[in-house]
Amino acid sequence: MQQSLLEFDRVHYTYPGAQQSALNGLTLKIPANKKCALIGQNGCGKTTLFLLANSLYKPQRGTVHWQAKQLQYDRQFLMKLRQLVGLVFQDPKQQLVASTVEEDISYGLCNLGLPTRKIQQRVEQVLVEFGLTELAQRPVHHLSLGQKKRVSIADVMVLRPELLLLDEPTAYLDRLHTRNLMATLKKIHASGTTILMATHDLDLVYRWADWIFVMDSGRLILEGNPQDLFTQREILEELQLGVPLIYDMLFSQEVVEEGPVLERLRQRILNLLRYS
Ligand SMILES: Nc1ncnc2c1ncn2[C@@H]1O[C@H](COP(=O)(O)OP(=O)(O)OP(=O)(O)O)[C@@H](O)[C@H]1O
């Protein structure tokens, strides 16, 4: 059976003063070692799921488990969990707290109380891994958006999490920076980190993910691998999500007759396009 890292079981969460629940009985298991995508309309609860996954919020009903252990909300447990589950916010302003890039990356390690020498080693290693060495002394508010996003991910990865949560990481990035980011994620995944990415970019999902969750109104509606999931076109159209353009082009019913040549051509195109 597929091992899961984080499990939501019938989780409810309503923001103070809100009329409607943001999470409305959400049940979802994040499988270990996968590249997972989370899709759904604006306001369906993706960010709220992340905030509960990282234990910044607590379920009002239902439970969240990390590797079969129910989350606790005392300081010690939270410190440990936030090393294991790294959250990269959509807006780097929510993430970047220190004055320089180097200080920002060391912030989480300092909070853990690691010895100075160890902190220096880990920070230097991450600066190299993320191509940030030249920017180490740069004030974070002088960085471009692409650079800020890279620093936000480095901030989290320096803690060596087992699960990386990314909230719309490619939002506002140009093509080059999206490619660079996807190359970074490839390395992170290859090093053994499970990834869950919320995004509205279905083509990116199709080219990158190996498992997809579809949410609506605070619940999980569908999940599966890209090839199976996008066959559920009717449901996806009803949710106003549709299917990726690439999928539509390659698997539309109006395409020429099915056969081995067409299938080989599709596989070649998909292999060329894949981010992974
Ligand atoms: N701080 C808040 N106070 C009150 N309601 C909130 C708050 N944050 C989010 N909500 C509401 O909770 C619901 C879920 O919001 P959430 O941000 O989790 O959705 P999302 O799927 O991440 O949306 P998007 O794709 O636009 O980022 C929405 O109805 C939203 O209006």
The ligand as an ORCA input file, in Angstrom:
! r2SCAN-3c Opt
* xyz 0 1
  N      -8.281     35.379      6.826
  C      -9.477     35.025      6.345
  N     -10.624     35.433      6.942
  C     -11.839     35.061      6.491
  N     -12.015     34.248      5.411
  C     -10.906     33.819      4.763
  C      -9.592     34.193      5.204
  N      -8.699     33.598      4.371
  C      -9.420     32.894      3.478
  N     -10.738     33.026      3.711
  C     -11.839     32.388      2.969
  O     -11.665     30.979      3.053
  C     -11.979     30.355      1.804
  C     -10.785     29.541      1.331
  O      -9.718     30.443      1.043
  P      -8.285     29.941      0.565
  O      -7.383     31.124      0.579
  O      -7.897     28.763      1.364
  O      -8.601     29.490     -0.930
  P      -7.595     29.151     -2.148
  O      -8.110     27.927     -2.778
  O      -6.193     29.150     -1.650
  O      -7.828     30.388     -3.110
  P      -6.850     31.020     -4.259
  O      -6.763     30.037     -5.382
  O      -7.576     32.270     -4.645
  O      -5.520     31.313     -3.602
  C     -12.395     31.482      0.868
  O     -13.802     31.554      0.867
  C     -11.778     32.710      1.483
  O     -12.566     33.875      1.200
*
